[in-house]
Amino acid sequence: MKQIDEEKLESDLGYRFQYLVEFIGITENDVQAIHAAAEAVAPLVPSLVDAVYDQLFRYDCTKRHFVPRQYGYEGQTPESLETLTLDHEMIQFRKQHLGRYLEALVTRPYDEKMVQYLDLVGKIHTPKAGSPALDVPLVQMNALMGFVSTALINAILGLNLERATEVKTLLAFNKLLWVQNDLINRHYCV
């Protein structure tokens, strides 16, 4: 039986990531499957981003998080929840961030820098990083991850890949998104 330092899981990001990767069973073949999907998934990123924001704008509890100034954004902020539209400059700014995130998932190596980036994705949705005014409740982050997971699955299923490649790609993304979900959730457990 392998011994795990549970305190270190909470304090050492690299240790936590390695534990998750090992426990979930992410292999080099999974990373290769994710990277192999890059060429096919990249053209779908704009429509995936639009689908995510369409969904976020369907609910006041998720849309409201786009009214305060977003970290790194320097333009005009929306006047109110009611006046905020999908074509607002700040939403376009946020869409670019989501697009870069999705592209990073399929192109970047899963090294220490990428692990830190995946962790920051969770942290930046809390007052612990980015904008102190941004505090997205965990239920909304989990709902978002569920939606993103389903959108990615549908996108992959729509690629008409050879069945073995399709299964391998779906399993690899599923494992990766579970790791991402943990790296989001850890910033809510204090």
TORPA-4810 file (N, C-alpha, C, O; in nm, 3 decimals):
<nodes>
NODE_1_0.085_-0.117_0.000_0.000_0.000_0.000_0.090_0.124_0.000_0.184_0.133_0.079_M
NODE_2_0.060_0.216_-0.089_0.137_0.339_-0.098_0.093_0.434_0.013_-0.026_0.452_0.038_K
NODE_3_0.190_0.496_0.077_0.163_0.592_0.184_0.152_0.732_0.122_0.237_0.773_0.043_Q
NODE_4_0.046_0.805_0.160_0.023_0.940_0.110_0.022_1.035_0.229_-0.046_1.010_0.329_I
NODE_5_0.097_1.143_0.217_0.100_1.247_0.319_-0.019_1.340_0.295_-0.013_1.428_0.209_D
NODE_6_-0.126_1.319_0.369_-0.249_1.394_0.345_-0.234_1.544_0.373_-0.299_1.625_0.307_E
NODE_7_-0.151_1.581_0.467_-0.126_1.724_0.492_-0.056_1.786_0.372_-0.085_1.899_0.333_E
NODE_8_0.037_1.710_0.313_0.110_1.760_0.196_0.016_1.776_0.075_0.038_1.863_-0.009_K
NODE_9_-0.087_1.692_0.068_-0.186_1.707_-0.040_-0.248_1.846_-0.038_-0.283_1.901_-0.142_L
NODE_10_-0.263_1.901_0.082_-0.327_2.032_0.097_-0.229_2.147_0.081_-0.269_2.260_0.053_E
NODE_11_-0.100_2.121_0.099_-0.003_2.231_0.100_0.092_2.232_-0.021_0.156_2.334_-0.047_S
NODE_12_0.102_2.124_-0.093_0.198_2.112_-0.201_0.123_2.078_-0.331_0.079_1.965_-0.351_D
NODE_13_0.110_2.178_-0.417_0.032_2.163_-0.540_0.087_2.051_-0.628_0.010_1.970_-0.680_L
NODE_14_0.217_2.045_-0.646_0.277_1.942_-0.730_0.250_1.802_-0.676_0.221_1.710_-0.753_G
NODE_15_0.259_1.787_-0.546_0.231_1.658_-0.481_0.085_1.621_-0.502_0.053_1.506_-0.535_Y
NODE_16_-0.002_1.717_-0.483_-0.145_1.694_-0.502_-0.173_1.651_-0.646_-0.245_1.554_-0.670_R
NODE_17_-0.116_1.724_-0.742_-0.138_1.693_-0.883_-0.089_1.552_-0.915_-0.159_1.475_-0.981_F
NODE_18_0.030_1.517_-0.868_0.083_1.384_-0.896_-0.005_1.275_-0.835_-0.026_1.170_-0.895_Q
NODE_19_-0.055_1.301_-0.716_-0.147_1.205_-0.652_-0.272_1.188_-0.737_-0.313_1.075_-0.764_Y
NODE_20_-0.333_1.298_-0.780_-0.454_1.291_-0.862_-0.428_1.216_-0.992_-0.506_1.128_-1.031_L
NODE_21_-0.319_1.251_-1.058_-0.284_1.186_-1.185_-0.270_1.036_-1.166_-0.321_0.957_-1.245_V
NODE_22_-0.199_0.997_-1.061_-0.177_0.855_-1.035_-0.307_0.785_-0.997_-0.338_0.678_-1.048_E
NODE_23_-0.384_0.847_-0.906_-0.507_0.784_-0.858_-0.611_0.770_-0.969_-0.673_0.665_-0.984_F
NODE_24_-0.628_0.876_-1.046_-0.727_0.876_-1.154_-0.679_0.789_-1.271_-0.759_0.734_-1.347_I
NODE_25_-0.548_0.777_-1.284_-0.493_0.692_-1.389_-0.461_0.767_-1.517_-0.472_0.711_-1.626_G
NODE_26_-0.421_0.891_-1.505_-0.381_0.967_-1.623_-0.242_0.919_-1.664_-0.148_0.920_-1.584_I
NODE_27_-0.232_0.879_-1.787_-0.105_0.827_-1.839_-0.054_0.919_-1.950_-0.122_1.013_-1.992_T
NODE_28_0.066_0.891_-1.995_0.122_0.965_-2.107_0.034_0.946_-2.231_0.023_1.037_-2.313_E
NODE_29_-0.028_0.830_-2.245_-0.120_0.806_-2.356_-0.240_0.900_-2.351_-0.289_0.945_-2.455_N
NODE_30_-0.288_0.930_-2.229_-0.399_1.026_-2.215_-0.356_1.165_-2.260_-0.428_1.233_-2.332_D
NODE_31_-0.238_1.206_-2.216_-0.188_1.339_-2.256_-0.171_1.344_-2.407_-0.205_1.444_-2.470_V
NODE_32_-0.119_1.237_-2.466_-0.104_1.231_-2.611_-0.240_1.239_-2.681_-0.252_1.304_-2.785_Q
NODE_33_-0.340_1.173_-2.626_-0.475_1.178_-2.684_-0.531_1.321_-2.679_-0.594_1.367_-2.774_A
NODE_34_-0.509_1.388_-2.568_-0.555_1.527_-2.555_-0.484_1.615_-2.656_-0.548_1.694_-2.725_I
NODE_35_-0.353_1.601_-2.665_-0.277_1.683_-2.761_-0.311_1.647_-2.905_-0.313_1.734_-2.992_H
NODE_36_-0.338_1.519_-2.930_-0.374_1.477_-3.066_-0.507_1.537_-3.109_-0.532_1.554_-3.229_A
NODE_37_-0.592_1.569_-3.013_-0.722_1.629_-3.044_-0.712_1.778_-3.076_-0.810_1.838_-3.122_A
NODE_38_-0.597_1.837_-3.052_-0.581_1.982_-3.066_-0.625_2.033_-3.203_-0.701_2.130_-3.213_A
NODE_39_-0.579_1.968_-3.308_-0.609_2.015_-3.443_-0.759_2.012_-3.472_-0.813_2.101_-3.538_E
NODE_40_-0.826_1.911_-3.423_-0.970_1.897_-3.446_-1.051_1.984_-3.352_-1.156_2.037_-3.391_A
NODE_41_-1.005_2.001_-3.228_-1.081_2.077_-3.128_-1.060_2.227_-3.145_-1.153_2.305_-3.121_V
NODE_42_-0.942_2.271_-3.186_-0.912_2.414_-3.197_-1.016_2.493_-3.277_-1.057_2.600_-3.232_A
NODE_43_-1.059_2.444_-3.393_-1.160_2.520_-3.467_-1.295_2.529_-3.395_-1.376_2.616_-3.426_P
NODE_44_-1.318_2.440_-3.299_-1.444_2.439_-3.225_-1.443_2.533_-3.104_-1.548_2.560_-3.046_L
NODE_45_-1.325_2.583_-3.068_-1.313_2.666_-2.948_-1.407_2.786_-2.950_-1.475_2.809_-2.850_V
NODE_46_-1.415_2.865_-3.058_-1.507_2.979_-3.055_-1.652_2.940_-3.028_-1.722_3.009_-2.953_P
NODE_47_-1.698_2.831_-3.088_-1.837_2.791_-3.063_-1.854_2.735_-2.922_-1.959_2.753_-2.861_S
NODE_48_-1.752_2.667_-2.869_-1.757_2.621_-2.730_-1.764_2.739_-2.634_-1.843_2.738_-2.539_L
NODE_49_-1.682_2.839_-2.658_-1.681_2.960_-2.574_-1.818_3.028_-2.580_-1.872_3.066_-2.476_V
NODE_50_-1.872_3.043_-2.699_-2.005_3.105_-2.713_-2.111_3.025_-2.638_-2.198_3.083_-2.571_D
NODE_51_-2.105_2.893_-2.648_-2.204_2.809_-2.578_-2.194_2.827_-2.427_-2.296_2.833_-2.358_A
NODE_52_-2.072_2.834_-2.376_-2.052_2.854_-2.232_-2.111_2.988_-2.188_-2.183_2.994_-2.088_V
NODE_53_-2.082_3.093_-2.262_-2.133_3.225_-2.222_-2.283_3.238_-2.242_-2.350_3.306_-2.165_Y
NODE_54_-2.337_3.174_-2.344_-2.483_3.171_-2.359_-2.546_3.108_-2.236_-2.646_3.158_-2.184_D
NODE_55_-2.487_2.999_-2.188_-2.538_2.931_-2.070_-2.524_3.017_-1.945_-2.616_3.028_-1.865_Q
NODE_56_-2.408_3.079_-1.929_-2.384_3.164_-1.811_-2.482_3.282_-1.807_-2.520_3.328_-1.699_L
NODE_57_-2.521_3.330_-1.923_-2.612_3.446_-1.930_-2.758_3.405_-1.914_-2.845_3.492_-1.908_F
NODE_58_-2.786_3.279_-1.907_-2.924_3.233_-1.888_-2.970_3.246_-1.743_-3.089_3.239_-1.715_R
NODE_59_-2.876_3.264_-1.650_-2.908_3.266_-1.508_-2.850_3.390_-1.442_-2.734_3.424_-1.463_Y
NODE_60_-2.931_3.457_-1.362_-2.884_3.577_-1.293_-2.769_3.547_-1.198_-2.678_3.628_-1.181_D
NODE_61_-2.772_3.428_-1.135_-2.670_3.393_-1.036_-2.533_3.369_-1.099_-2.431_3.376_-1.029_C
NODE_62_-2.528_3.341_-1.228_-2.398_3.327_-1.295_-2.363_3.454_-1.372_-2.246_3.492_-1.379_T
NODE_63_-2.461_3.518_-1.429_-2.436_3.640_-1.505_-2.386_3.753_-1.416_-2.306_3.837_-1.459_K
NODE_64_-2.433_3.757_-1.292_-2.397_3.868_-1.202_-2.248_3.880_-1.178_-2.199_3.988_-1.143_R
NODE_65_-2.175_3.772_-1.197_-2.030_3.775_-1.172_-1.953_3.848_-1.281_-1.832_3.867_-1.270_H
NODE_66_-2.023_3.890_-1.385_-1.957_3.963_-1.493_-1.984_4.113_-1.485_-1.940_4.188_-1.573_F
NODE_67_-2.053_4.157_-1.383_-2.076_4.300_-1.366_-1.955_4.368_-1.302_-1.915_4.474_-1.351_V
NODE_68_-1.895_4.314_-1.196_-1.776_4.379_-1.139_-1.658_4.373_-1.236_-1.653_4.287_-1.324_P
NODE_69_-1.566_4.464_-1.218_-1.447_4.466_-1.303_-1.371_4.334_-1.290_-1.346_4.286_-1.180_R
NODE_70_-1.337_4.278_-1.402_-1.262_4.154_-1.407_-1.112_4.185_-1.400_-1.067_4.288_-1.450_Q
NODE_71_-1.038_4.096_-1.337_-0.893_4.114_-1.325_-0.830_4.128_-1.464_-0.855_4.047_-1.553_Y
NODE_72_-0.748_4.231_-1.480_-0.678_4.254_-1.606_-0.755_4.335_-1.708_-0.698_4.381_-1.807_G
NODE_73_-0.883_4.355_-1.684_-0.966_4.431_-1.777_-0.963_4.578_-1.737_-0.981_4.611_-1.620_Y
NODE_74_-0.938_4.667_-1.833_-0.923_4.809_-1.802_-1.028_4.897_-1.869_-1.026_5.019_-1.849_E
NODE_75_-1.118_4.840_-1.946_-1.219_4.918_-2.016_-1.338_4.952_-1.928_-1.333_4.940_-1.805_G
NODE_76_-1.445_4.995_-1.993_-1.568_5.031_-1.923_-1.633_4.906_-1.864_-1.636_4.801_-1.927_Q
NODE_77_-1.685_4.920_-1.744_-1.758_4.809_-1.683_-1.906_4.827_-1.712_-1.951_4.939_-1.737_T
NODE_78_-1.982_4.719_-1.710_-2.126_4.730_-1.735_-2.193_4.810_-1.623_-2.149_4.807_-1.508_P
NODE_79_-2.299_4.880_-1.659_-2.372_4.961_-1.562_-2.451_4.873_-1.464_-2.460_4.904_-1.345_E
NODE_80_-2.505_4.764_-1.515_-2.588_4.678_-1.431_-2.600_4.541_-1.496_-2.559_4.521_-1.610_S
NODE_81_-2.657_4.449_-1.422_-2.683_4.314_-1.473_-2.777_4.320_-1.594_-2.759_4.246_-1.691_L
NODE_82_-2.875_4.408_-1.586_-2.975_4.419_-1.692_-2.918_4.475_-1.822_-2.965_4.442_-1.930_E
NODE_83_-2.817_4.560_-1.812_-2.760_4.621_-1.933_-2.643_4.543_-1.990_-2.597_4.572_-2.100_T
NODE_84_-2.595_4.443_-1.916_-2.482_4.363_-1.962_-2.526_4.271_-2.076_-2.621_4.195_-2.063_L
NODE_85_-2.455_4.280_-2.186_-2.486_4.197_-2.303_-2.364_4.112_-2.340_-2.252_4.138_-2.296_T
NODE_86_-2.388_4.010_-2.420_-2.280_3.922_-2.463_-2.177_3.992_-2.550_-2.064_3.945_-2.563_L
NODE_87_-2.214_4.105_-2.609_-2.117_4.175_-2.693_-2.044_4.285_-2.617_-1.967_4.360_-2.678_D
NODE_88_-2.065_4.297_-2.486_-1.994_4.396_-2.405_-1.843_4.368_-2.413_-1.801_4.253_-2.419_H
NODE_89_-1.765_4.473_-2.413_-1.620_4.464_-2.424_-1.559_4.374_-2.315_-1.465_4.300_-2.342_E
NODE_90_-1.612_4.381_-2.194_-1.557_4.298_-2.086_-1.590_4.150_-2.109_-1.510_4.063_-2.074_M
NODE_91_-1.705_4.121_-2.166_-1.741_3.982_-2.195_-1.650_3.930_-2.306_-1.608_3.814_-2.303_I
NODE_92_-1.620_4.013_-2.405_-1.528_3.971_-2.511_-1.390_3.942_-2.451_-1.323_3.847_-2.493_Q
NODE_93_-1.349_4.023_-2.355_-1.223_4.002_-2.283_-1.226_3.867_-2.212_-1.129_3.791_-2.220_F
NODE_94_-1.335_3.836_-2.143_-1.349_3.710_-2.070_-1.355_3.591_-2.166_-1.299_3.485_-2.138_R
NODE_95_-1.422_3.608_-2.278_-1.430_3.501_-2.378_-1.290_3.467_-2.431_-1.259_3.350_-2.455_K
NODE_96_-1.207_3.568_-2.448_-1.070_3.542_-2.493_-0.996_3.456_-2.391_-0.921_3.366_-2.428_Q
NODE_97_-1.016_3.486_-2.263_-0.951_3.406_-2.157_-0.997_3.260_-2.162_-0.915_3.169_-2.153_H
NODE_98_-1.127_3.239_-2.177_-1.179_3.103_-2.184_-1.126_3.031_-2.307_-1.091_2.913_-2.301_L
NODE_99_-1.119_3.102_-2.419_-1.065_3.044_-2.541_-0.920_3.001_-2.523_-0.880_2.894_-2.568_G
NODE_100_-0.841_3.087_-2.459_-0.700_3.052_-2.435_-0.689_2.933_-2.339_-0.600_2.849_-2.354_R
NODE_101_-0.778_2.926_-2.241_-0.779_2.812_-2.149_-0.805_2.682_-2.226_-0.732_2.585_-2.210_Y
NODE_102_-0.909_2.682_-2.309_-0.942_2.561_-2.385_-0.828_2.522_-2.479_-0.798_2.403_-2.495_L
NODE_103_-0.766_2.621_-2.540_-0.652_2.593_-2.627_-0.535_2.538_-2.547_-0.465_2.447_-2.592_E
NODE_104_-0.514_2.593_-2.427_-0.404_2.545_-2.342_-0.424_2.399_-2.305_-0.327_2.322_-2.300_A
NODE_105_-0.547_2.359_-2.280_-0.574_2.220_-2.243_-0.525_2.122_-2.348_-0.479_2.013_-2.315_L
NODE_106_-0.534_2.161_-2.475_-0.499_2.067_-2.583_-0.362_2.091_-2.645_-0.319_2.015_-2.732_V
NODE_107_-0.293_2.197_-2.601_-0.164_2.226_-2.664_-0.045_2.228_-2.569_0.066_2.192_-2.608_T
NODE_108_-0.067_2.269_-2.446_0.045_2.287_-2.354_0.089_2.155_-2.290_0.008_2.065_-2.269_R
NODE_109_0.219_2.146_-2.260_0.265_2.027_-2.186_0.211_2.033_-2.043_0.191_2.141_-1.988_P
NODE_110_0.188_1.918_-1.985_0.137_1.912_-1.848_0.254_1.908_-1.751_0.279_1.808_-1.682_Y
NODE_111_0.323_2.022_-1.748_0.439_2.038_-1.662_0.400_2.124_-1.541_0.282_2.154_-1.521_D
NODE_112_0.497_2.162_-1.462_0.471_2.239_-1.340_0.400_2.371_-1.371_0.311_2.412_-1.297_E
NODE_113_0.439_2.435_-1.479_0.377_2.562_-1.516_0.229_2.543_-1.550_0.145_2.625_-1.513_K
NODE_114_0.197_2.435_-1.620_0.058_2.406_-1.655_-0.023_2.371_-1.530_-0.139_2.411_-1.518_M
NODE_115_0.037_2.298_-1.438_-0.031_2.264_-1.314_-0.065_2.393_-1.237_-0.175_2.406_-1.184_V
NODE_116_0.027_2.485_-1.232_0.002_2.613_-1.165_-0.110_2.689_-1.236_-0.193_2.752_-1.171_Q
NODE_117_-0.111_2.684_-1.368_-0.218_2.749_-1.445_-0.354_2.687_-1.414_-0.451_2.759_-1.390_Y
NODE_118_-0.361_2.554_-1.413_-0.487_2.486_-1.382_-0.534_2.521_-1.241_-0.654_2.537_-1.217_L
NODE_119_-0.441_2.532_-1.148_-0.475_2.571_-1.011_-0.526_2.714_-1.007_-0.622_2.745_-0.936_D
NODE_120_-0.462_2.803_-1.083_-0.504_2.943_-1.086_-0.646_2.957_-1.141_-0.719_3.047_-1.100_L
NODE_121_-0.684_2.870_-1.232_-0.820_2.872_-1.286_-0.922_2.862_-1.173_-1.026_2.927_-1.176_V
NODE_122_-0.893_2.781_-1.075_-0.981_2.771_-0.959_-0.971_2.892_-0.869_-1.072_2.948_-0.827_G
NODE_123_-0.850_2.930_-0.840_-0.825_3.039_-0.744_-0.879_3.173_-0.793_-0.928_3.253_-0.714_K
NODE_124_-0.870_3.198_-0.923_-0.906_3.330_-0.977_-1.057_3.356_-0.970_-1.101_3.470_-0.986_I
NODE_125_-1.134_3.252_-0.946_-1.279_3.270_-0.932_-1.320_3.296_-0.788_-1.438_3.299_-0.755_H
NODE_126_-1.220_3.314_-0.702_-1.243_3.348_-0.562_-1.172_3.480_-0.532_-1.092_3.526_-0.614_T
NODE_127_-1.199_3.542_-0.418_-1.128_3.666_-0.383_-0.979_3.643_-0.353_-0.907_3.740_-0.329_P
NODE_128_-0.932_3.518_-0.355_-0.793_3.487_-0.324_-0.696_3.527_-0.435_-0.576_3.538_-0.411_K
NODE_129_-0.747_3.550_-0.555_-0.663_3.589_-0.669_-0.749_3.671_-0.764_-0.872_3.663_-0.761_A
NODE_130_-0.684_3.747_-0.848_-0.760_3.827_-0.944_-0.834_3.940_-0.877_-0.775_4.014_-0.797_G
NODE_131_-0.960_3.956_-0.908_-1.041_4.066_-0.855_-1.098_4.028_-0.718_-1.162_3.924_-0.705_S
NODE_132_-1.076_4.113_-0.616_-1.133_4.084_-0.484_-1.287_4.085_-0.486_-1.350_4.028_-0.397_P
NODE_133_-1.347_4.150_-0.586_-1.493_4.158_-0.596_-1.552_4.030_-0.656_-1.674_4.011_-0.654_A
NODE_134_-1.466_3.945_-0.710_-1.515_3.824_-0.775_-1.513_3.707_-0.677_-1.407_3.668_-0.627_L
NODE_135_-1.630_3.653_-0.649_-1.643_3.541_-0.557_-1.754_3.449_-0.608_-1.869_3.458_-0.564_D
NODE_136_-1.717_3.363_-0.701_-1.815_3.274_-0.763_-1.839_3.156_-0.668_-1.745_3.085_-0.633_V
NODE_137_-1.963_3.134_-0.626_-1.992_3.022_-0.536_-1.956_2.888_-0.601_-1.961_2.871_-0.722_P
NODE_138_-1.918_2.794_-0.515_-1.875_2.663_-0.562_-1.983_2.592_-0.645_-1.950_2.526_-0.744_L
NODE_139_-2.108_2.605_-0.607_-2.214_2.538_-0.682_-2.214_2.586_-0.827_-2.240_2.508_-0.919_V
NODE_140_-2.185_2.713_-0.848_-2.182_2.766_-0.985_-2.058_2.719_-1.060_-2.064_2.696_-1.181_Q
NODE_141_-1.947_2.706_-0.991_-1.826_2.654_-1.055_-1.845_2.508_-1.095_-1.805_2.466_-1.204_M
NODE_142_-1.908_2.431_-1.007_-1.934_2.290_-1.039_-2.032_2.278_-1.154_-2.016_2.192_-1.241_N
NODE_143_-2.135_2.362_-1.156_-2.230_2.361_-1.267_-2.158_2.397_-1.398_-2.182_2.335_-1.502_A
NODE_144_-2.072_2.496_-1.392_-1.996_2.536_-1.511_-1.908_2.421_-1.560_-1.905_2.392_-1.680_L
NODE_145_-1.837_2.356_-1.469_-1.752_2.243_-1.510_-1.834_2.131_-1.572_-1.791_2.068_-1.668_M
NODE_146_-1.952_2.105_-1.516_-2.040_2.004_-1.575_-2.082_2.042_-1.715_-2.086_1.957_-1.805_G
NODE_147_-2.114_2.169_-1.735_-2.154_2.217_-1.867_-2.037_2.208_-1.965_-2.054_2.161_-2.078_F
NODE_148_-1.919_2.253_-1.923_-1.800_2.249_-2.009_-1.768_2.104_-2.046_-1.735_2.075_-2.161_V
NODE_149_-1.778_2.015_-1.949_-1.752_1.873_-1.974_-1.846_1.819_-2.081_-1.803_1.752_-2.175_S
NODE_150_-1.973_1.848_-2.067_-2.072_1.801_-2.164_-2.047_1.862_-2.301_-2.057_1.793_-2.403_T
NODE_151_-2.014_1.991_-2.305_-1.987_2.057_-2.433_-1.865_1.995_-2.502_-1.866_1.973_-2.623_A
NODE_152_-1.761_1.966_-2.424_-1.642_1.902_-2.482_-1.674_1.761_-2.532_-1.629_1.721_-2.640_L
NODE_153_-1.750_1.686_-2.455_-1.789_1.551_-2.496_-1.866_1.558_-2.628_-1.838_1.482_-2.721_I
NODE_154_-1.962_1.648_-2.635_-2.040_1.662_-2.759_-1.952_1.703_-2.876_-1.969_1.655_-2.988_N
NODE_155_-1.856_1.793_-2.850_-1.765_1.836_-2.957_-1.681_1.719_-3.006_-1.663_1.700_-3.126_A
NODE_156_-1.630_1.640_-2.913_-1.548_1.525_-2.951_-1.631_1.420_-3.025_-1.586_1.363_-3.124_I
NODE_157_-1.753_1.396_-2.977_-1.840_1.300_-3.046_-1.874_1.347_-3.187_-1.898_1.265_-3.276_L
NODE_158_-1.877_1.477_-3.208_-1.908_1.533_-3.339_-1.791_1.530_-3.437_-1.808_1.565_-3.554_G
NODE_159_-1.674_1.488_-3.392_-1.557_1.486_-3.479_-1.553_1.363_-3.569_-1.472_1.356_-3.662_L
NODE_160_-1.639_1.266_-3.543_-1.643_1.141_-3.621_-1.506_1.072_-3.626_-1.460_1.029_-3.731_N
NODE_161_-1.444_1.064_-3.509_-1.316_0.996_-3.499_-1.337_0.845_-3.508_-1.447_0.795_-3.486_L
NODE_162_-1.231_0.775_-3.541_-1.234_0.629_-3.534_-1.274_0.594_-3.390_-1.230_0.659_-3.296_E
NODE_163_-1.355_0.491_-3.374_-1.413_0.458_-3.243_-1.308_0.445_-3.132_-1.328_0.500_-3.024_R
NODE_164_-1.200_0.376_-3.157_-1.097_0.357_-3.053_-1.034_0.491_-3.015_-1.007_0.516_-2.897_A
NODE_165_-1.011_0.578_-3.113_-0.955_0.711_-3.087_-1.055_0.796_-3.011_-1.018_0.869_-2.919_T
NODE_166_-1.182_0.787_-3.050_-1.287_0.862_-2.983_-1.296_0.824_-2.834_-1.301_0.912_-2.748_E
NODE_167_-1.297_0.695_-2.806_-1.306_0.648_-2.668_-1.184_0.694_-2.589_-1.198_0.743_-2.477_V
NODE_168_-1.065_0.678_-2.646_-0.941_0.718_-2.580_-0.942_0.868_-2.550_-0.900_0.911_-2.443_K
NODE_169_-0.989_0.948_-2.645_-0.993_1.093_-2.629_-1.094_1.134_-2.523_-1.066_1.220_-2.440_T
NODE_170_-1.212_1.073_-2.526_-1.315_1.103_-2.425_-1.267_1.069_-2.285_-1.286_1.147_-2.191_L
NODE_171_-1.207_0.953_-2.269_-1.157_0.913_-2.138_-1.048_1.007_-2.090_-1.044_1.042_-1.972_L
NODE_172_-0.959_1.047_-2.178_-0.850_1.137_-2.140_-0.904_1.273_-2.093_-0.860_1.325_-1.991_A
NODE_173_-0.998_1.329_-2.168_-1.056_1.458_-2.127_-1.135_1.444_-1.998_-1.133_1.535_-1.914_F
NODE_174_-1.204_1.334_-1.981_-1.279_1.312_-1.857_-1.185_1.314_-1.737_-1.213_1.380_-1.637_N
NODE_175_-1.074_1.242_-1.747_-0.977_1.239_-1.638_-0.921_1.379_-1.611_-0.912_1.422_-1.496_K
NODE_176_-0.886_1.449_-1.718_-0.830_1.584_-1.703_-0.928_1.678_-1.636_-0.890_1.756_-1.548_L
NODE_177_-1.054_1.672_-1.676_-1.153_1.763_-1.617_-1.181_1.731_-1.470_-1.217_1.820_-1.394_L
NODE_178_-1.164_1.606_-1.430_-1.177_1.573_-1.287_-1.062_1.636_-1.209_-1.082_1.685_-1.098_W
NODE_179_-0.942_1.634_-1.266_-0.829_1.701_-1.201_-0.857_1.851_-1.192_-0.837_1.912_-1.087_V
NODE_180_-0.904_1.908_-1.303_-0.935_2.052_-1.301_-1.040_2.082_-1.196_-1.029_2.182_-1.124_Q
NODE_181_-1.142_1.999_-1.186_-1.246_2.021_-1.087_-1.190_2.020_-0.945_-1.230_2.101_-0.862_N
NODE_182_-1.098_1.928_-0.918_-1.037_1.926_-0.786_-0.957_2.053_-0.761_-0.960_2.108_-0.651_D
NODE_183_-0.886_2.101_-0.861_-0.805_2.221_-0.845_-0.890_2.347_-0.835_-0.840_2.452_-0.795_L
NODE_184_-1.015_2.338_-0.870_-1.110_2.446_-0.842_-1.161_2.431_-0.700_-1.157_2.525_-0.621_I
NODE_185_-1.209_2.313_-0.668_-1.271_2.288_-0.537_-1.177_2.316_-0.420_-1.222_2.358_-0.314_N
NODE_186_-1.049_2.292_-0.438_-0.955_2.311_-0.327_-0.950_2.453_-0.276_-0.912_2.477_-0.161_R
NODE_187_-0.987_2.548_-0.359_-0.985_2.689_-0.317_-1.111_2.728_-0.241_-1.122_2.841_-0.192_H
NODE_188_-1.204_2.638_-0.231_-1.327_2.662_-0.156_-1.327_2.590_-0.023_-1.413_2.615_0.062_Y
NODE_189_-1.233_2.503_-0.003_-1.224_2.423_0.120_-1.117_2.481_0.210_-0.998_2.449_0.196_C
NODE_190_-1.158_2.565_0.301_-1.060_2.627_0.391_-1.102_2.608_0.534_-1.032_2.653_0.625_V
</nodes>
